[in-house]
Amino acid sequence: MFKGAGQEKGVDMLTKLQFSLSVTLLFACGFLYQFTLKPSCLICYLPSYKSQQGLEALLGRGRSIVFLETSERMEPTPLVCCAVESAAKVYPEQPVLLLMKGLNNSMQLPPNSTSPALSLLSAIDNVFLFPLDMKSLFEDTPLFSWYTRINSSTERFWLHISSDASRLAFIWKYGGVYMDTDVISIRPIPEDNFLAAQKSQFSSNGVFGFLPHHPFLWECMENFVENYNPRIWGHQGPELMTRLLRVWCKLRDFQEVSDLKCLNFSFLHPQRFYPISFRAWRRYYEVWDTEPSFNDSYALHLWNHMNQEGKAVVRGSNTLVENLYRKHCPKTYKDLLQGPEGSVTREQSPGNK
């Protein structure tokens, strides 16, 4: 009688164990099913080895390459992805940062977000996504008082102006190289402190680099506030850089493809980043009989701000820009570009100038 009761109890325990295992297996299968349905949602968080690295710790690893997104946009365009990927490819030992205003401090995407672009970028070892907190960034700089009293809703060019300010503050605080999100890197920049000439005696602010706390950038921030004029596009950007460059340097025309030295920084020849001028920007979207080598260039600025007609990069078009994507940002080319039947549409970004 005792033996039979024990057997009955054992069978009951076994039944409960089997039920528990079945429930666990059911939940596991459900999780895997969701994983196959929505892979990008499970990459809404940075990989653990990345999320554990704060901004300060990353910047201590060496000169960073910095991109900014000052709108709330959370889906980078293929051009933005190409810019970031190409920089990561050219600078494999340096952190490449994409600071996005739309990211929150928990470093995650919105709950129902499916972002193939951010998934692609976050999978690259030396690419890091961080929130862009302008108020915190401007603290301890001349820009803080300006930012705390400005009414951004009345500013016509606010996305561009806030981007102009953010890049100055970031590079002054942390050092590194700032690049617009329509700049494709093709080889390393050999300078620590430099401005990039858009044309003779005129500086761009789409690419520049300095070591931390360089006095030129501090004076740029002071001039930004003292001569603030939001009604003129570029007044706080390339015009500002050029105003200060003329104060610091005795400018002269470039001789052949040689850079100019100005105190403790360089003024790089237009061929370094602007071998195709803004007036000829459509050439990037054309088929060339013989494509340029760009042997004198470190990166190429694609002038996306000029592309108001919405020219797209199309797989199989054999245009110059398609071939640049194929060579310098192959992951973006493979995963994000479509063919003629489904061309990638252009989206304006404030980092594209």
Order of alpha helices (4+ residues) and beta strands (2+ residues): alpha-alpha-alpha-beta-alpha-beta-alpha-beta-alpha-alpha-alpha-beta-beta-beta-beta-alpha-alpha-beta-beta-beta-alpha-alpha
